[in-house]
Amino acid sequence: MVFDNGTWWLVVLLLGFATGALIYLLKRSLFGRVDKLDESVKRLDESTVKKEPYEKEKDKLQRGIERIERDYTPRSVHDKSYDELKSDIKTIMQTYLTKDDFIREFSKMDRKIDNRLGNLQSLLGGEGVAEDEFLDSVNFLASEGYIHLRLISTREPALLADHEYTELEAKLTSRGKRLLKGGIEDNMIEV
């Protein structure tokens, strides 16, 4: 069999197509596997962790769990503490004054104190004590620290020498209370 030039071109062309197809199939199957392996490696990288960061995170979480276990209050202890606090609150509510009660009692006491100076003068006046003697006595009690004088209108401290006694009110100090109860003695005062 004799092949002419046209036949050789056809044979070379067919061999080229066959070689190209073979290379294409080889490339497709071989590089397809490489691509699949590459994807598998990427998935493994994304879904796994290296040992060192894993151990650090594990230790951190373990310390957190230990802290929770150490600080955790069991339900029975919590309930007991809650009941004790509830009982304490109930006791406080029963034994202590409310704000309104305090204000009411304080107002009563304040009105009584406001009227003491006037009542004292009228009481002493009924026993024949002159106004100047009364004022000297009040001035002495204030200067010795047995009473504090203040203006009725502003509640600011005041001196008897600077104001009319009718503008003033007197408050018994703790020293004055001790004197009245006999805790201290003053030979200038008769109790």
Secondary structure, 3 states (H helix, E strand, C coil): CCCCHHHHHHHHHHHHHHHHHHHHHHHHHHHHHHHHHHHHHHHHHHHCCCHHHHHHHHHHHHHHHHHHHHHCCCHHHHHHHHHHHHHHHHHHHHHCCCHHHHHHHHHHHHHHHHHHHHHHHHHHHHCCCCHHHHHHHHHHHHHCCCEEEEECCCCCECCHHHCCHHHEEEEECHHHHHHHHCCCCCCCCCC
